[in-house]
Amino acid sequence: MLSCKALVASSSDYLDGQLRFTEGLSVRAHLAMCGNCRRFVRQLRLTLRVLQQMPEPLVSDLDAVAAQLADAAKKPD
Ligand SMILES: [Zn+2]
């Protein structure tokens, strides 16, 4: 079972389809059980879509964006 931290670390690769099959399964299993990470991944997917419409240098800052979203996901509603 992945920790939430490990899931966040893999999430951009997951959305890019870059994970190995077994890694993707672990991510999916975690998402099935963890509402926080589901919300995080949904938010990250939206953010990626926006970033893809921006110039290259911003896209390379993806790790920082993912970290920011992870912090936001930890806050209660
Ligand atoms: Zn989680």
N, CA, C, O and the ligand as a Tripos MOL2 file, in Angstrom:
@<TRIPOS>MOLECULE
protein
  309   307    78     0     0
PROTEIN
NO_CHARGES

@<TRIPOS>ATOM
      1 N           0.8480   -1.2040    0.0000 N.3       1 MET1
      2 CA          0.0000    0.0000    0.0000 C.3       1 MET1
      3 C           0.8780    1.2450    0.0000 C.2       1 MET1
      4 O           1.7530    1.4010    0.8510 O.2       1 MET1
      5 N           0.6360    2.1200   -0.9530 N.am      2 LEU2
      6 CA          1.3840    3.3770   -1.0190 C.3       2 LEU2
      7 C           0.9850    4.2940    0.1290 C.2       2 LEU2
      8 O          -0.1680    4.2970    0.5600 O.2       2 LEU2
      9 N           1.9410    5.0680    0.6180 N.am      3 SER3
     10 CA          1.5870    6.1630    1.5210 C.3       3 SER3
     11 C           1.0740    7.3300    0.6820 C.2       3 SER3
     12 O           1.2950    7.3760   -0.5280 O.2       3 SER3
     13 N           0.3910    8.2680    1.3270 N.am      4 CYS4
     14 CA         -0.0840    9.4430    0.6010 C.3       4 CYS4
     15 C           1.0960   10.2130    0.0130 C.2       4 CYS4
     16 O           1.0190   10.7420   -1.0950 O.2       4 CYS4
     17 N           2.1810   10.2640    0.7730 N.am      5 LYS5
     18 CA          3.3620   10.9800    0.3040 C.3       5 LYS5
     19 C           3.9220   10.3400   -0.9720 C.2       5 LYS5
     20 O           4.2960   11.0330   -1.9180 O.2       5 LYS5
     21 N           3.9700    9.0060   -0.9750 N.am      6 ALA6
     22 CA          4.4720    8.2960   -2.1550 C.3       6 ALA6
     23 C           3.5370    8.5050   -3.3360 C.2       6 ALA6
     24 O           3.9830    8.6310   -4.4760 O.2       6 ALA6
     25 N           2.2440    8.5420   -3.0580 N.am      7 LEU7
     26 CA          1.2980    8.7630   -4.1410 C.3       7 LEU7
     27 C           1.4880   10.1460   -4.7570 C.2       7 LEU7
     28 O           1.4910   10.2990   -5.9790 O.2       7 LEU7
     29 N           1.6460   11.1420   -3.9010 N.am      8 VAL8
     30 CA          1.8400   12.4950   -4.4120 C.3       8 VAL8
     31 C           3.1140   12.5510   -5.2650 C.2       8 VAL8
     32 O           3.1490   13.2130   -6.3020 O.2       8 VAL8
     33 N           4.1530   11.8490   -4.8130 N.am      9 ALA9
     34 CA          5.4120   11.8410   -5.5590 C.3       9 ALA9
     35 C           5.2530   11.1960   -6.9310 C.2       9 ALA9
     36 O           5.9400   11.5800   -7.8780 O.2       9 ALA9
     37 N           4.3460   10.2110   -7.0500 N.am     10 SER10
     38 CA          4.1580    9.5070   -8.3200 C.3      10 SER10
     39 C           3.0780   10.1170   -9.1920 C.2      10 SER10
     40 O           2.9200    9.7290  -10.3490 O.2      10 SER10
     41 N           2.3230   11.0820   -8.6380 N.am     11 SER11
     42 CA          1.0800   11.4670   -9.2960 C.3      11 SER11
     43 C           1.2820   12.1100  -10.6680 C.2      11 SER11
     44 O           0.4800   11.8860  -11.5750 O.2      11 SER11
     45 N           2.3470   12.9100  -10.8330 N.am     12 SER12
     46 CA          2.5070   13.5430  -12.1460 C.3      12 SER12
     47 C           2.8910   12.4940  -13.1930 C.2      12 SER12
     48 O           2.4630   12.5780  -14.3440 O.2      12 SER12
     49 N           3.7080   11.4980  -12.7880 N.am     13 ASP13
     50 CA          4.0270   10.3980  -13.7060 C.3      13 ASP13
     51 C           2.7840    9.5710  -14.0160 C.2      13 ASP13
     52 O           2.5890    9.1160  -15.1430 O.2      13 ASP13
     53 N           1.9500    9.3850  -12.9970 N.am     14 TYR14
     54 CA          0.7040    8.6430  -13.1950 C.3      14 TYR14
     55 C          -0.1600    9.3290  -14.2500 C.2      14 TYR14
     56 O          -0.6700    8.6800  -15.1640 O.2      14 TYR14
     57 N          -0.3200   10.6320  -14.1190 N.am     15 LEU15
     58 CA         -1.1650   11.3680  -15.0640 C.3      15 LEU15
     59 C          -0.5470   11.4090  -16.4500 C.2      15 LEU15
     60 O          -1.2540   11.4990  -17.4540 O.2      15 LEU15
     61 N           0.7900   11.3420  -16.4980 N.am     16 ASP16
     62 CA          1.4860   11.3090  -17.7890 C.3      16 ASP16
     63 C           1.5020    9.9200  -18.4040 C.2      16 ASP16
     64 O           1.9390    9.7520  -19.5430 O.2      16 ASP16
     65 N           1.0310    8.9220  -17.6630 N.am     17 GLY17
     66 CA          1.0940    7.5480  -18.1480 C.3      17 GLY17
     67 C           2.5080    6.9950  -18.1490 C.2      17 GLY17
     68 O           2.8350    6.1170  -18.9480 O.2      17 GLY17
     69 N           3.3540    7.5100  -17.2510 N.am     18 GLN18
     70 CA          4.7670    7.1260  -17.2280 C.3      18 GLN18
     71 C           5.0710    6.0010  -16.2410 C.2      18 GLN18
     72 O           6.1880    5.4830  -16.2230 O.2      18 GLN18
     73 N           4.1040    5.6210  -15.4310 N.am     19 LEU19
     74 CA          4.3730    4.5900  -14.4240 C.3      19 LEU19
     75 C           4.3730    3.2020  -15.0580 C.2      19 LEU19
     76 O           3.6960    2.9480  -16.0540 O.2      19 LEU19
     77 N           5.1760    2.2920  -14.4290 N.am     20 ARG20
     78 CA          5.0660    0.8910  -14.8300 C.3      20 ARG20
     79 C           3.6860    0.3740  -14.4410 C.2      20 ARG20
     80 O           3.0090    0.9470  -13.5870 O.2      20 ARG20
     81 N           3.2860   -0.7160  -15.0830 N.am     21 PHE21
     82 CA          1.9400   -1.2560  -14.8710 C.3      21 PHE21
     83 C           1.6350   -1.4630  -13.3880 C.2      21 PHE21
     84 O           0.5820   -1.0530  -12.8990 O.2      21 PHE21
     85 N           2.5800   -2.1110  -12.6680 N.am     22 THR22
     86 CA          2.3350   -2.4160  -11.2570 C.3      22 THR22
     87 C           2.2700   -1.1410  -10.4290 C.2      22 THR22
     88 O           1.4950   -1.0560   -9.4750 O.2      22 THR22
     89 N           3.0800   -0.1460  -10.7890 N.am     23 GLU23
     90 CA          3.0390    1.1310  -10.0640 C.3      23 GLU23
     91 C           1.6920    1.8140  -10.2700 C.2      23 GLU23
     92 O           1.1110    2.3690   -9.3370 O.2      23 GLU23
     93 N           1.2070    1.7640  -11.5090 N.am     24 GLY24
     94 CA         -0.0930    2.3490  -11.8060 C.3      24 GLY24
     95 C          -1.1970    1.6750  -11.0080 C.2      24 GLY24
     96 O          -2.1290    2.3340  -10.5460 O.2      24 GLY24
     97 N          -1.0910    0.3550  -10.8470 N.am     25 LEU25
     98 CA         -2.0850   -0.3700  -10.0510 C.3      25 LEU25
     99 C          -2.0480    0.0770   -8.5970 C.2      25 LEU25
    100 O          -3.0940    0.2520   -7.9700 O.2      25 LEU25
    101 N          -0.8420    0.2620   -8.0580 N.am     26 SER26
    102 CA         -0.7220    0.7170   -6.6660 C.3      26 SER26
    103 C          -1.3720    2.0800   -6.4930 C.2      26 SER26
    104 O          -2.0700    2.3310   -5.5110 O.2      26 SER26
    105 N          -1.1310    2.9580   -7.4650 N.am     27 VAL27
    106 CA         -1.7230    4.2960   -7.4010 C.3      27 VAL27
    107 C          -3.2400    4.1910   -7.4370 C.2      27 VAL27
    108 O          -3.9370    4.8460   -6.6620 O.2      27 VAL27
    109 N          -3.7450    3.3590   -8.3450 N.am     28 ARG28
    110 CA         -5.2040    3.2230   -8.4510 C.3      28 ARG28
    111 C          -5.8190    2.6410   -7.1890 C.2      28 ARG28
    112 O          -6.8830    3.0730   -6.7460 O.2      28 ARG28
    113 N          -5.1320    1.6460   -6.6100 N.am     29 ALA29
    114 CA         -5.6330    1.0400   -5.3700 C.3      29 ALA29
    115 C          -5.6850    2.0880   -4.2580 C.2      29 ALA29
    116 O          -6.6370    2.1330   -3.4790 O.2      29 ALA29
    117 N          -4.6510    2.9270   -4.1950 N.am     30 HIS30
    118 CA         -4.6400    3.9690   -3.1720 C.3      30 HIS30
    119 C          -5.7700    4.9730   -3.4080 C.2      30 HIS30
    120 O          -6.4640    5.3730   -2.4730 O.2      30 HIS30
    121 N          -5.9410    5.3690   -4.6570 N.am     31 LEU31
    122 CA         -6.9790    6.3530   -4.9760 C.3      31 LEU31
    123 C          -8.3770    5.8160   -4.6540 C.2      31 LEU31
    124 O          -9.2730    6.5680   -4.2710 O.2      31 LEU31
    125 N          -8.5410    4.5010   -4.8170 N.am     32 ALA32
    126 CA         -9.8480    3.9060   -4.5240 C.3      32 ALA32
    127 C         -10.1960    4.0420   -3.0490 C.2      32 ALA32
    128 O         -11.3700    4.0630   -2.6810 O.2      32 ALA32
    129 N          -9.1640    4.1340   -2.2010 N.am     33 MET33
    130 CA         -9.3970    4.1390   -0.7590 C.3      33 MET33
    131 C          -9.1730    5.4890   -0.0990 C.2      33 MET33
    132 O          -9.5040    5.6550    1.0760 O.2      33 MET33
    133 N          -8.6260    6.4510   -0.8150 N.am     34 CYS34
    134 CA         -8.1940    7.6840   -0.1760 C.3      34 CYS34
    135 C          -8.7890    8.9040   -0.8810 C.2      34 CYS34
    136 O          -8.3340    9.2980   -1.9560 O.2      34 CYS34
    137 N          -9.8030    9.4890   -0.2650 N.am     35 GLY35
    138 CA        -10.4800   10.6360   -0.8580 C.3      35 GLY35
    139 C          -9.5780   11.8490   -1.0100 C.2      35 GLY35
    140 O          -9.6990   12.6030   -1.9750 O.2      35 GLY35
    141 N          -8.6670   12.0380   -0.0470 N.am     36 ASN36
    142 CA         -7.7480   13.1730   -0.1410 C.3      36 ASN36
    143 C          -6.9100   13.1020   -1.3990 C.2      36 ASN36
    144 O          -6.7450   14.0970   -2.1050 O.2      36 ASN36
    145 N          -6.3790   11.9150   -1.6790 N.am     37 CYS37
    146 CA         -5.5150   11.7690   -2.8450 C.3      37 CYS37
    147 C          -6.3300   11.8260   -4.1350 C.2      37 CYS37
    148 O          -5.8480   12.3170   -5.1560 O.2      37 CYS37
    149 N          -7.5690   11.3230   -4.0870 N.am     38 ARG38
    150 CA         -8.4350   11.4690   -5.2700 C.3      38 ARG38
    151 C          -8.6060   12.9460   -5.6070 C.2      38 ARG38
    152 O          -8.5010   13.3530   -6.7630 O.2      38 ARG38
    153 N          -8.8720   13.7390   -4.5670 N.am     39 ARG39
    154 CA         -9.0580   15.1720   -4.7850 C.3      39 ARG39
    155 C          -7.7680   15.8020   -5.2960 C.2      39 ARG39
    156 O          -7.7790   16.6600   -6.1780 O.2      39 ARG39
    157 N          -6.6460   15.3500   -4.7120 N.am     40 PHE40
    158 CA         -5.3520   15.8810   -5.1300 C.3      40 PHE40
    159 C          -5.0850   15.6040   -6.6050 C.2      40 PHE40
    160 O          -4.6850   16.4980   -7.3510 O.2      40 PHE40
    161 N          -5.3090   14.3500   -7.0200 N.am     41 VAL41
    162 CA         -5.0210   13.9650   -8.3980 C.3      41 VAL41
    163 C          -5.9530   14.6910   -9.3690 C.2      41 VAL41
    164 O          -5.5440   15.0910  -10.4590 O.2      41 VAL41
    165 N          -7.2000   14.8510   -8.9580 N.am     42 ARG42
    166 CA         -8.1460   15.5790   -9.8220 C.3      42 ARG42
    167 C          -7.6740   17.0170  -10.0270 C.2      42 ARG42
    168 O          -7.6980   17.5460  -11.1390 O.2      42 ARG42
    169 N          -7.2430   17.6330   -8.9230 N.am     43 GLN43
    170 CA         -6.7600   19.0030   -8.9850 C.3      43 GLN43
    171 C          -5.4870   19.0950   -9.8450 C.2      43 GLN43
    172 O          -5.3250   20.0090  -10.6520 O.2      43 GLN43
    173 N          -4.6020   18.1250   -9.6440 N.am     44 LEU44
    174 CA         -3.3470   18.1270  -10.4000 C.3      44 LEU44
    175 C          -3.6120   17.9600  -11.8920 C.2      44 LEU44
    176 O          -2.9490   18.5830  -12.7220 O.2      44 LEU44
    177 N          -4.5900   17.1110  -12.2280 N.am     45 ARG45
    178 CA         -4.9160   16.9000  -13.6440 C.3      45 ARG45
    179 C          -5.4030   18.2080  -14.2820 C.2      45 ARG45
    180 O          -5.0140   18.5520  -15.3970 O.2      45 ARG45
    181 N          -6.2570   18.9220  -13.5520 N.am     46 LEU46
    182 CA         -6.7390   20.2160  -14.0570 C.3      46 LEU46
    183 C          -5.5750   21.1840  -14.2280 C.2      46 LEU46
    184 O          -5.4800   21.8990  -15.2250 O.2      46 LEU46
    185 N          -4.6900   21.1900  -13.2310 N.am     47 THR47
    186 CA         -3.5540   22.1030  -13.2770 C.3      47 THR47
    187 C          -2.6470   21.7900  -14.4550 C.2      47 THR47
    188 O          -2.1670   22.6940  -15.1380 O.2      47 THR47
    189 N          -2.4150   20.4960  -14.6890 N.am     48 LEU48
    190 CA         -1.5770   20.0900  -15.8190 C.3      48 LEU48
    191 C          -2.1630   20.5830  -17.1300 C.2      48 LEU48
    192 O          -1.4400   21.0290  -18.0200 O.2      48 LEU48
    193 N          -3.4850   20.4970  -17.2370 N.am     49 ARG49
    194 CA         -4.1480   20.9300  -18.4640 C.3      49 ARG49
    195 C          -3.8850   22.4270  -18.7000 C.2      49 ARG49
    196 O          -3.6330   22.8570  -19.8260 O.2      49 ARG49
    197 N          -3.9500   23.1970  -17.6240 N.am     50 VAL50
    198 CA         -3.6870   24.6320  -17.7400 C.3      50 VAL50
    199 C          -2.2270   24.8720  -18.0950 C.2      50 VAL50
    200 O          -1.9080   25.6860  -18.9610 O.2      50 VAL50
    201 N          -1.3360   24.1400  -17.4000 N.am     51 LEU51
    202 CA          0.1040   24.3400  -17.6300 C.3      51 LEU51
    203 C           0.4970   23.9980  -19.0620 C.2      51 LEU51
    204 O           1.3960   24.6140  -19.6360 O.2      51 LEU51
    205 N          -0.1910   23.0040  -19.6340 N.am     52 GLN52
    206 CA          0.1510   22.5980  -20.9890 C.3      52 GLN52
    207 C          -0.1150   23.6950  -22.0040 C.2      52 GLN52
    208 O           0.4130   23.6700  -23.1160 O.2      52 GLN52
    209 N          -0.9340   24.6550  -21.6130 N.am     53 GLN53
    210 CA         -1.2220   25.7640  -22.5240 C.3      53 GLN53
    211 C          -0.2820   26.9320  -22.2910 C.2      53 GLN53
    212 O          -0.4010   27.9740  -22.9350 O.2      53 GLN53
    213 N           0.6600   26.7500  -21.3590 N.am     54 MET54
    214 CA          1.6090   27.8170  -21.0390 C.3      54 MET54
    215 C           2.9630   27.5160  -21.6640 C.2      54 MET54
    216 O           3.2270   26.3930  -22.0920 O.2      54 MET54
    217 N           3.8270   28.5450  -21.7120 N.am     55 PRO55
    218 CA          5.1680   28.3440  -22.2670 C.3      55 PRO55
    219 C           5.9730   27.3110  -21.4750 C.2      55 PRO55
    220 O           5.7330   27.1140  -20.2840 O.2      55 PRO55
    221 N           6.9190   26.6610  -22.1320 N.am     56 GLU56
    222 CA          7.7170   25.5710  -21.5730 C.3      56 GLU56
    223 C           8.3070   25.7830  -20.1720 C.2      56 GLU56
    224 O           8.1510   24.9140  -19.3130 O.2      56 GLU56
    225 N           8.9790   26.9100  -19.9180 N.am     57 PRO57
    226 CA          9.6750   27.0420  -18.6270 C.3      57 PRO57
    227 C           8.7620   26.8130  -17.4360 C.2      57 PRO57
    228 O           9.2030   26.2890  -16.4130 O.2      57 PRO57
    229 N           7.4890   27.1970  -17.5500 N.am     58 LEU58
    230 CA          6.5590   27.0100  -16.4540 C.3      58 LEU58
    231 C           6.2220   25.5380  -16.2460 C.2      58 LEU58
    232 O           6.0270   25.0920  -15.1150 O.2      58 LEU58
    233 N           6.1560   24.7950  -17.3330 N.am     59 VAL59
    234 CA          5.8180   23.3810  -17.2430 C.3      59 VAL59
    235 C           6.8990   22.6140  -16.4810 C.2      59 VAL59
    236 O           6.5990   21.6440  -15.7850 O.2      59 VAL59
    237 N           8.1540   23.0450  -16.6090 N.am     60 SER60
    238 CA          9.2420   22.3410  -15.9260 C.3      60 SER60
    239 C           9.1890   22.5680  -14.4210 C.2      60 SER60
    240 O           9.9130   21.9140  -13.6710 O.2      60 SER60
    241 N           8.3510   23.4760  -13.9810 N.am     61 ASP61
    242 CA          8.2050   23.7510  -12.5580 C.3      61 ASP61
    243 C           7.1300   22.8810  -11.9100 C.2      61 ASP61
    244 O           6.6190   23.2010  -10.8370 O.2      61 ASP61
    245 N           6.8030   21.7980  -12.5670 N.am     62 LEU62
    246 CA          5.6900   20.9560  -12.1530 C.3      62 LEU62
    247 C           5.8400   20.4120  -10.7380 C.2      62 LEU62
    248 O           4.8560   20.3060  -10.0070 O.2      62 LEU62
    249 N           7.0610   20.0670  -10.3470 N.am     63 ASP63
    250 CA          7.2670   19.5190   -9.0060 C.3      63 ASP63
    251 C           6.8370   20.5130   -7.9380 C.2      63 ASP63
    252 O           6.2330   20.1380   -6.9320 O.2      63 ASP63
    253 N           7.1530   21.7870   -8.1660 N.am     64 ALA64
    254 CA          6.7620   22.8170   -7.2080 C.3      64 ALA64
    255 C           5.2490   22.9400   -7.1460 C.2      64 ALA64
    256 O           4.6750   23.1020   -6.0690 O.2      64 ALA64
    257 N           4.6170   22.8630   -8.2870 N.am     65 VAL65
    258 CA          3.1480   22.9390   -8.3280 C.3      65 VAL65
    259 C           2.5460   21.7600   -7.5860 C.2      65 VAL65
    260 O           1.6000   21.9230   -6.8160 O.2      65 VAL65
    261 N           3.0920   20.5700   -7.8160 N.am     66 ALA66
    262 CA          2.5800   19.3740   -7.1430 C.3      66 ALA66
    263 C           2.7390   19.4990   -5.6350 C.2      66 ALA66
    264 O           1.8470   19.1100   -4.8820 O.2      66 ALA66
    265 N           3.8700   20.0410   -5.1880 N.am     67 ALA67
    266 CA          4.0970   20.2130   -3.7540 C.3      67 ALA67
    267 C           3.0850   21.1810   -3.1680 C.2      67 ALA67
    268 O           2.5580   20.9610   -2.0780 O.2      67 ALA67
    269 N           2.8180   22.2500   -3.8960 N.am     68 GLN68
    270 CA          1.8330   23.2440   -3.4460 C.3      68 GLN68
    271 C           0.4500   22.6250   -3.2990 C.2      68 GLN68
    272 O          -0.2460   22.8450   -2.3080 O.2      68 GLN68
    273 N           0.0690   21.8470   -4.3070 N.am     69 LEU69
    274 CA         -1.2390   21.1930   -4.2610 C.3      69 LEU69
    275 C          -1.3060   20.1920   -3.1230 C.2      69 LEU69
    276 O          -2.3500   20.0380   -2.4890 O.2      69 LEU69
    277 N          -0.2040   19.5120   -2.8590 N.am     70 ALA70
    278 CA         -0.1750   18.5390   -1.7710 C.3      70 ALA70
    279 C          -0.4260   19.2500   -0.4440 C.2      70 ALA70
    280 O          -1.1600   18.7410    0.4040 O.2      70 ALA70
    281 N           0.1730   20.4120   -0.2610 N.am     71 ASP71
    282 CA         -0.0670   21.1910    0.9540 C.3      71 ASP71
    283 C          -1.5320   21.5790    1.0470 C.2      71 ASP71
    284 O          -2.1430   21.4660    2.1090 O.2      71 ASP71
    285 N          -2.0940   22.0370   -0.0630 N.am     72 ALA72
    286 CA         -3.4960   22.4520   -0.0750 C.3      72 ALA72
    287 C          -4.4070   21.2790    0.2470 C.2      72 ALA72
    288 O          -5.4170   21.4380    0.9320 O.2      72 ALA72
    289 N          -4.0490   20.1040   -0.2500 N.am     73 ALA73
    290 CA         -4.8950   18.9230   -0.0520 C.3      73 ALA73
    291 C          -4.9280   18.5080    1.4110 C.2      73 ALA73
    292 O          -5.8780   17.8590    1.8490 O.2      73 ALA73
    293 N          -3.8870   18.8790    2.1800 N.am     74 LYS74
    294 CA         -3.8340   18.4980    3.5850 C.3      74 LYS74
    295 C          -4.7740   19.3430    4.4410 C.2      74 LYS74
    296 O          -5.1860   18.9220    5.5210 O.2      74 LYS74
    297 N          -5.1070   20.5250    3.9580 N.am     75 LYS75
    298 CA         -5.9750   21.4010    4.7380 C.3      75 LYS75
    299 C          -7.4040   20.8800    4.7470 C.2      75 LYS75
    300 O          -7.8920   20.3670    3.7400 O.2      75 LYS75
    301 N          -8.0680   21.0120    5.8830 N.am     76 PRO76
    302 CA         -9.4740   20.5850    5.9300 C.3      76 PRO76
    303 C         -10.3590   21.4990    5.0830 C.2      76 PRO76
    304 O         -10.0080   22.6500    4.8280 O.2      76 PRO76
    305 N         -11.4770   20.9920    4.6620 N.am     77 ASP77
    306 CA        -12.4130   21.7910    3.8510 C.3      77 ASP77
    307 C         -12.9910   22.9430    4.6580 C.2      77 ASP77
    308 O         -13.7940   23.7180    4.1400 O.2      77 ASP77
    309 ZN         -3.8040    9.1260    0.1040 Zn       78 ZN78
@<TRIPOS>BOND
     1     1     2 1
     2     2     3 1
     3     3     4 2
     4     3     5 am
     5     5     6 1
     6     6     7 1
     7     7     8 2
     8     7     9 am
     9     9    10 1
    10    10    11 1
    11    11    12 2
    12    11    13 am
    13    13    14 1
    14    14    15 1
    15    15    16 2
    16    15    17 am
    17    17    18 1
    18    18    19 1
    19    19    20 2
    20    19    21 am
    21    21    22 1
    22    22    23 1
    23    23    24 2
    24    23    25 am
    25    25    26 1
    26    26    27 1
    27    27    28 2
    28    27    29 am
    29    29    30 1
    30    30    31 1
    31    31    32 2
    32    31    33 am
    33    33    34 1
    34    34    35 1
    35    35    36 2
    36    35    37 am
    37    37    38 1
    38    38    39 1
    39    39    40 2
    40    39    41 am
    41    41    42 1
    42    42    43 1
    43    43    44 2
    44    43    45 am
    45    45    46 1
    46    46    47 1
    47    47    48 2
    48    47    49 am
    49    49    50 1
    50    50    51 1
    51    51    52 2
    52    51    53 am
    53    53    54 1
    54    54    55 1
    55    55    56 2
    56    55    57 am
    57    57    58 1
    58    58    59 1
    59    59    60 2
    60    59    61 am
    61    61    62 1
    62    62    63 1
    63    63    64 2
    64    63    65 am
    65    65    66 1
    66    66    67 1
    67    67    68 2
    68    67    69 am
    69    69    70 1
    70    70    71 1
    71    71    72 2
    72    71    73 am
    73    73    74 1
    74    74    75 1
    75    75    76 2
    76    75    77 am
    77    77    78 1
    78    78    79 1
    79    79    80 2
    80    79    81 am
    81    81    82 1
    82    82    83 1
    83    83    84 2
    84    83    85 am
    85    85    86 1
    86    86    87 1
    87    87    88 2
    88    87    89 am
    89    89    90 1
    90    90    91 1
    91    91    92 2
    92    91    93 am
    93    93    94 1
    94    94    95 1
    95    95    96 2
    96    95    97 am
    97    97    98 1
    98    98    99 1
    99    99   100 2
   100    99   101 am
   101   101   102 1
   102   102   103 1
   103   103   104 2
   104   103   105 am
   105   105   106 1
   106   106   107 1
   107   107   108 2
   108   107   109 am
   109   109   110 1
   110   110   111 1
   111   111   112 2
   112   111   113 am
   113   113   114 1
   114   114   115 1
   115   115   116 2
   116   115   117 am
   117   117   118 1
   118   118   119 1
   119   119   120 2
   120   119   121 am
   121   121   122 1
   122   122   123 1
   123   123   124 2
   124   123   125 am
   125   125   126 1
   126   126   127 1
   127   127   128 2
   128   127   129 am
   129   129   130 1
   130   130   131 1
   131   131   132 2
   132   131   133 am
   133   133   134 1
   134   134   135 1
   135   135   136 2
   136   135   137 am
   137   137   138 1
   138   138   139 1
   139   139   140 2
   140   139   141 am
   141   141   142 1
   142   142   143 1
   143   143   144 2
   144   143   145 am
   145   145   146 1
   146   146   147 1
   147   147   148 2
   148   147   149 am
   149   149   150 1
   150   150   151 1
   151   151   152 2
   152   151   153 am
   153   153   154 1
   154   154   155 1
   155   155   156 2
   156   155   157 am
   157   157   158 1
   158   158   159 1
   159   159   160 2
   160   159   161 am
   161   161   162 1
   162   162   163 1
   163   163   164 2
   164   163   165 am
   165   165   166 1
   166   166   167 1
   167   167   168 2
   168   167   169 am
   169   169   170 1
   170   170   171 1
   171   171   172 2
   172   171   173 am
   173   173   174 1
   174   174   175 1
   175   175   176 2
   176   175   177 am
   177   177   178 1
   178   178   179 1
   179   179   180 2
   180   179   181 am
   181   181   182 1
   182   182   183 1
   183   183   184 2
   184   183   185 am
   185   185   186 1
   186   186   187 1
   187   187   188 2
   188   187   189 am
   189   189   190 1
   190   190   191 1
   191   191   192 2
   192   191   193 am
   193   193   194 1
   194   194   195 1
   195   195   196 2
   196   195   197 am
   197   197   198 1
   198   198   199 1
   199   199   200 2
   200   199   201 am
   201   201   202 1
   202   202   203 1
   203   203   204 2
   204   203   205 am
   205   205   206 1
   206   206   207 1
   207   207   208 2
   208   207   209 am
   209   209   210 1
   210   210   211 1
   211   211   212 2
   212   211   213 am
   213   213   214 1
   214   214   215 1
   215   215   216 2
   216   215   217 am
   217   217   218 1
   218   218   219 1
   219   219   220 2
   220   219   221 am
   221   221   222 1
   222   222   223 1
   223   223   224 2
   224   223   225 am
   225   225   226 1
   226   226   227 1
   227   227   228 2
   228   227   229 am
   229   229   230 1
   230   230   231 1
   231   231   232 2
   232   231   233 am
   233   233   234 1
   234   234   235 1
   235   235   236 2
   236   235   237 am
   237   237   238 1
   238   238   239 1
   239   239   240 2
   240   239   241 am
   241   241   242 1
   242   242   243 1
   243   243   244 2
   244   243   245 am
   245   245   246 1
   246   246   247 1
   247   247   248 2
   248   247   249 am
   249   249   250 1
   250   250   251 1
   251   251   252 2
   252   251   253 am
   253   253   254 1
   254   254   255 1
   255   255   256 2
   256   255   257 am
   257   257   258 1
   258   258   259 1
   259   259   260 2
   260   259   261 am
   261   261   262 1
   262   262   263 1
   263   263   264 2
   264   263   265 am
   265   265   266 1
   266   266   267 1
   267   267   268 2
   268   267   269 am
   269   269   270 1
   270   270   271 1
   271   271   272 2
   272   271   273 am
   273   273   274 1
   274   274   275 1
   275   275   276 2
   276   275   277 am
   277   277   278 1
   278   278   279 1
   279   279   280 2
   280   279   281 am
   281   281   282 1
   282   282   283 1
   283   283   284 2
   284   283   285 am
   285   285   286 1
   286   286   287 1
   287   287   288 2
   288   287   289 am
   289   289   290 1
   290   290   291 1
   291   291   292 2
   292   291   293 am
   293   293   294 1
   294   294   295 1
   295   295   296 2
   296   295   297 am
   297   297   298 1
   298   298   299 1
   299   299   300 2
   300   299   301 am
   301   301   302 1
   302   302   303 1
   303   303   304 2
   304   303   305 am
   305   305   306 1
   306   306   307 1
   307   307   308 2
@<TRIPOS>SUBSTRUCTURE
     1 MET1         2 RESIDUE 1 A MET
     2 LEU2         6 RESIDUE 1 A LEU
     3 SER3        10 RESIDUE 1 A SER
     4 CYS4        14 RESIDUE 1 A CYS
     5 LYS5        18 RESIDUE 1 A LYS
     6 ALA6        22 RESIDUE 1 A ALA
     7 LEU7        26 RESIDUE 1 A LEU
     8 VAL8        30 RESIDUE 1 A VAL
     9 ALA9        34 RESIDUE 1 A ALA
    10 SER10       38 RESIDUE 1 A SER
    11 SER11       42 RESIDUE 1 A SER
    12 SER12       46 RESIDUE 1 A SER
    13 ASP13       50 RESIDUE 1 A ASP
    14 TYR14       54 RESIDUE 1 A TYR
    15 LEU15       58 RESIDUE 1 A LEU
    16 ASP16       62 RESIDUE 1 A ASP
    17 GLY17       66 RESIDUE 1 A GLY
    18 GLN18       70 RESIDUE 1 A GLN
    19 LEU19       74 RESIDUE 1 A LEU
    20 ARG20       78 RESIDUE 1 A ARG
    21 PHE21       82 RESIDUE 1 A PHE
    22 THR22       86 RESIDUE 1 A THR
    23 GLU23       90 RESIDUE 1 A GLU
    24 GLY24       94 RESIDUE 1 A GLY
    25 LEU25       98 RESIDUE 1 A LEU
    26 SER26      102 RESIDUE 1 A SER
    27 VAL27      106 RESIDUE 1 A VAL
    28 ARG28      110 RESIDUE 1 A ARG
    29 ALA29      114 RESIDUE 1 A ALA
    30 HIS30      118 RESIDUE 1 A HIS
    31 LEU31      122 RESIDUE 1 A LEU
    32 ALA32      126 RESIDUE 1 A ALA
    33 MET33      130 RESIDUE 1 A MET
    34 CYS34      134 RESIDUE 1 A CYS
    35 GLY35      138 RESIDUE 1 A GLY
    36 ASN36      142 RESIDUE 1 A ASN
    37 CYS37      146 RESIDUE 1 A CYS
    38 ARG38      150 RESIDUE 1 A ARG
    39 ARG39      154 RESIDUE 1 A ARG
    40 PHE40      158 RESIDUE 1 A PHE
    41 VAL41      162 RESIDUE 1 A VAL
    42 ARG42      166 RESIDUE 1 A ARG
    43 GLN43      170 RESIDUE 1 A GLN
    44 LEU44      174 RESIDUE 1 A LEU
    45 ARG45      178 RESIDUE 1 A ARG
    46 LEU46      182 RESIDUE 1 A LEU
    47 THR47      186 RESIDUE 1 A THR
    48 LEU48      190 RESIDUE 1 A LEU
    49 ARG49      194 RESIDUE 1 A ARG
    50 VAL50      198 RESIDUE 1 A VAL
    51 LEU51      202 RESIDUE 1 A LEU
    52 GLN52      206 RESIDUE 1 A GLN
    53 GLN53      210 RESIDUE 1 A GLN
    54 MET54      214 RESIDUE 1 A MET
    55 PRO55      218 RESIDUE 1 A PRO
    56 GLU56      222 RESIDUE 1 A GLU
    57 PRO57      226 RESIDUE 1 A PRO
    58 LEU58      230 RESIDUE 1 A LEU
    59 VAL59      234 RESIDUE 1 A VAL
    60 SER60      238 RESIDUE 1 A SER
    61 ASP61      242 RESIDUE 1 A ASP
    62 LEU62      246 RESIDUE 1 A LEU
    63 ASP63      250 RESIDUE 1 A ASP
    64 ALA64      254 RESIDUE 1 A ALA
    65 VAL65      258 RESIDUE 1 A VAL
    66 ALA66      262 RESIDUE 1 A ALA
    67 ALA67      266 RESIDUE 1 A ALA
    68 GLN68      270 RESIDUE 1 A GLN
    69 LEU69      274 RESIDUE 1 A LEU
    70 ALA70      278 RESIDUE 1 A ALA
    71 ASP71      282 RESIDUE 1 A ASP
    72 ALA72      286 RESIDUE 1 A ALA
    73 ALA73      290 RESIDUE 1 A ALA
    74 LYS74      294 RESIDUE 1 A LYS
    75 LYS75      298 RESIDUE 1 A LYS
    76 PRO76      302 RESIDUE 1 A PRO
    77 ASP77      306 RESIDUE 1 A ASP
    78 ZN78       309 GROUP 0 **** ****
